[in-house]
Amino acid sequence: MEKRRFNQSFLQPIVYGNGRDSVKYQEKGRSIAVPAELTFGQYDRALYRHGVLKWDDTGEELTPSEREKVFYEICRYFDRKKIRWRFAD
């Protein structure tokens, strides 16, 4: 499964659940785990925009445009999956 996702990430960005409190974003063979806490009540997930985000493979911090793209794709993923979410800012 991981190898397939890795290969597919070169064609388009991929977002998927990563345990209880994060989602994984993969693009061009690189990945990052973004905090998205499982919640109860009105929302299913609380997405955290603030804080340092670094690529898992290199440890490099994401640029502002990369951050924007990551959050855009995660929000699209939540909306497609009908996951009720909010920014926890």
Beta strands, then each sheet from edge to edge (+ up, - down):
strand 1: 14-17
strand 2: 22-27
strand 3: 30-38
strand 4: 45-47
strand 5: 85-87
sheet 1: 1+ 2- 3+ 4- 5-
end
